[in-house]
Amino acid sequence: MSNRAQSRRAMQIKALLSMGMLVGLGAVSTLAAWTGTATATSAPITAAKVSLGVGATADNASSYTVPINGSNWYPGMSQALPVVVKNTSTLALPYSITGSVTENAGGGLGQALHVVVTAGTVTGTAPNVSCTGTPLVSKAALASFPAPVVRPSSLAPEASETLCVQYSLPATANTALQGNSTTVKLTFTATVGS
């Protein structure tokens, strides 16, 4: 076979191979891909409502003024009244109790008071009314309130707990407290989550 014939034959082979590549590439680009998908969608998610109510009864109020007789206190006097804490949330939750004193006109009457919160009931007659039960929170005379106290059990939604709050001015109260005034604030805080 002559060189010319070999060259021509080589070109024909190259042309056929090139066409095969084009046909092969064309076949790749026309391949069909079948797919399937699935999705998982959550049910509606609603955030919980965390709130407490406080009052003389199972109330939804967020604040309450304890109706003690705040006039003419003297050493040895004590008063106690029930305070109801209600879970107005949408889930069971624990709550904590903290206390604070605000002295009016720089007096020291609040510091001198002994304040106790129990899960008991009111007992006695004026001017010496007290709370039964083990103290949950206790602020001694001439001391500050302790760190927040968390109730060990959770309140179910719409459930309530009756607490007894006792205010006492010890018989040893300083005479310089005459004419002073104060307010004692108890804060009930529900917390869920981290």
C-alpha positions as semicolon CSV with decimal commas, in nm:
position;residue;x (nm);y (nm);z (nm)
1;M;0,000;0,000;0,000
2;S;0,130;0,338;-0,093
3;N;0,195;0,622;0,146
4;R;-0,083;0,814;-0,004
5;A;-0,328;0,530;0,049
6;Q;-0,210;0,483;0,405
7;S;-0,254;0,849;0,476
8;R;-0,599;0,845;0,327
9;R;-0,689;0,538;0,525
10;A;-0,561;0,699;0,849
11;M;-0,774;1,009;0,782
12;Q;-1,083;0,795;0,728
13;I;-1,023;0,614;1,056
14;K;-0,975;0,947;1,236
15;A;-1,295;1,082;1,082
16;L;-1,490;0,774;1,195
17;L;-1,348;0,797;1,545
18;S;-1,437;1,167;1,565
19;M;-1,793;1,094;1,458
20;G;-1,813;0,822;1,720
21;M;-1,707;1,069;1,987
22;L;-1,968;1,320;1,877
23;V;-2,237;1,055;1,874
24;G;-2,118;0,936;2,216
25;L;-2,123;1,288;2,362
26;G;-2,464;1,351;2,212
27;A;-2,591;1,033;2,375
28;V;-2,457;1,141;2,714
29;S;-2,630;1,475;2,696
30;T;-2,965;1,321;2,611
31;L;-2,968;1,067;2,893
32;A;-3,286;1,107;3,108
33;A;-3,241;1,137;3,486
34;W;-3,535;1,025;3,694
35;T;-3,567;1,165;4,047
36;G;-3,805;1,141;4,337
37;T;-3,835;1,373;4,639
38;A;-4,001;1,362;4,978
39;T;-4,042;1,639;5,236
40;A;-4,108;1,637;5,609
41;T;-4,288;1,945;5,738
42;S;-4,345;2,003;6,108
43;A;-4,686;2,051;6,257
44;P;-4,753;2,412;6,364
45;I;-4,520;2,513;6,646
46;T;-4,652;2,749;6,912
47;A;-4,433;2,904;7,180
48;A;-4,542;2,844;7,538
49;K;-4,688;3,128;7,741
50;V;-4,506;3,165;8,073
51;S;-4,690;3,380;8,326
52;L;-4,810;3,388;8,683
53;G;-5,102;3,557;8,851
54;V;-5,109;3,673;9,212
55;G;-5,383;3,795;9,442
56;A;-5,612;3,724;9,734
57;T;-5,778;3,452;9,523
58;A;-5,671;3,249;9,219
59;D;-5,642;3,558;9,000
60;N;-5,473;3,643;8,672
61;A;-5,341;3,980;8,797
62;S;-4,968;4,034;8,759
63;S;-4,945;4,256;9,069
64;Y;-5,123;4,267;9,403
65;T;-5,103;4,489;9,710
66;V;-5,126;4,274;10,021
67;P;-5,393;4,445;10,234
68;I;-5,214;4,449;10,569
69;N;-5,292;4,722;10,815
70;G;-4,981;4,930;10,764
71;S;-5,056;5,198;11,024
72;N;-4,930;5,234;11,379
73;W;-4,691;4,942;11,397
74;Y;-4,510;4,888;11,726
75;P;-4,257;4,635;11,865
76;G;-4,405;4,286;11,900
77;M;-4,677;4,338;11,636
78;S;-4,728;4,090;11,352
79;Q;-4,974;4,045;11,066
80;A;-5,024;3,761;10,820
81;L;-5,236;3,726;10,508
82;P;-5,278;3,466;10,236
83;V;-5,138;3,531;9,889
84;V;-5,241;3,303;9,605
85;V;-4,996;3,232;9,322
86;K;-5,162;3,099;9,005
87;N;-4,999;2,945;8,700
88;T;-5,160;3,130;8,408
89;S;-4,917;2,966;8,166
90;T;-4,982;2,702;7,905
91;L;-4,746;2,448;8,065
92;A;-4,651;2,321;8,409
93;L;-4,369;2,520;8,562
94;P;-4,176;2,585;8,880
95;Y;-4,146;2,934;9,020
96;S;-3,913;3,120;9,252
97;I;-3,978;3,370;9,530
98;T;-3,758;3,672;9,594
99;G;-3,807;3,961;9,831
100;S;-3,692;4,318;9,862
101;V;-3,744;4,613;10,096
102;T;-3,782;4,977;9,994
103;E;-3,726;5,222;10,276
104;N;-3,925;5,545;10,255
105;A;-3,743;5,865;10,357
106;G;-3,426;5,675;10,452
107;G;-3,577;5,491;10,752
108;G;-3,482;5,142;10,857
109;L;-3,823;4,990;10,930
110;G;-3,803;4,741;10,641
111;Q;-3,466;4,614;10,756
112;A;-3,605;4,575;11,110
113;L;-3,902;4,363;10,995
114;H;-3,903;3,986;11,006
115;V;-4,082;3,853;10,694
116;V;-4,178;3,487;10,647
117;V;-4,350;3,309;10,356
118;T;-4,494;2,961;10,418
119;A;-4,729;2,721;10,242
120;G;-4,935;2,719;10,563
121;T;-5,238;2,912;10,678
122;V;-5,309;3,225;10,881
123;T;-5,354;3,175;11,255
124;G;-5,410;3,401;11,556
125;T;-5,584;3,733;11,613
126;A;-5,469;4,092;11,571
127;P;-5,222;4,226;11,662
128;N;-5,044;3,886;11,675
129;V;-5,132;3,702;11,356
130;S;-4,888;3,449;11,213
131;C;-4,845;3,178;10,951
132;T;-4,841;2,805;11,016
133;G;-4,606;2,578;10,825
134;T;-4,239;2,557;10,744
135;P;-4,086;2,879;10,611
136;L;-4,017;2,881;10,236
137;V;-3,861;3,226;10,255
138;S;-3,748;3,395;10,574
139;K;-3,596;3,742;10,611
140;A;-3,471;3,788;10,964
141;A;-3,487;4,125;11,138
142;L;-3,188;4,343;11,047
143;A;-3,104;4,115;10,754
144;S;-3,166;4,112;10,381
145;F;-3,387;3,867;10,195
146;P;-3,209;3,545;10,095
147;A;-3,129;3,449;9,737
148;P;-3,430;3,344;9,524
149;V;-3,600;3,032;9,656
150;V;-3,731;2,793;9,389
151;R;-4,044;2,596;9,476
152;P;-3,955;2,226;9,440
153;S;-4,271;2,126;9,257
154;S;-4,425;2,259;8,938
155;L;-4,769;2,413;8,920
156;A;-4,992;2,271;8,648
157;P;-5,152;2,516;8,402
158;E;-5,433;2,708;8,577
159;A;-5,339;2,555;8,915
160;S;-5,277;2,777;9,216
161;E;-5,097;2,761;9,548
162;T;-5,197;2,956;9,857
163;L;-4,905;3,095;10,054
164;C;-4,908;3,274;10,386
165;V;-4,704;3,593;10,425
166;Q;-4,621;3,715;10,774
167;Y;-4,476;4,054;10,866
168;S;-4,344;4,103;11,222
169;L;-4,173;4,386;11,405
170;P;-3,965;4,220;11,681
171;A;-4,014;4,328;12,042
172;T;-3,650;4,443;12,036
173;A;-3,706;4,696;11,752
174;N;-3,511;5,020;11,798
175;T;-3,707;5,322;11,921
176;A;-3,550;5,530;11,641
177;L;-3,786;5,348;11,396
178;Q;-4,084;5,552;11,520
179;G;-4,253;5,733;11,230
180;N;-4,061;5,543;10,960
181;S;-4,233;5,366;10,671
182;T;-4,137;5,095;10,424
183;T;-4,271;4,862;10,157
184;V;-4,190;4,493;10,127
185;K;-4,208;4,341;9,779
186;L;-4,229;3,969;9,704
187;T;-4,166;3,870;9,344
188;F;-4,282;3,536;9,204
189;T;-4,094;3,441;8,886
190;A;-4,167;3,148;8,655
191;T;-3,881;3,033;8,434
192;V;-3,861;2,752;8,180
193;G;-3,578;2,664;7,946
194;S;-3,212;2,739;7,987
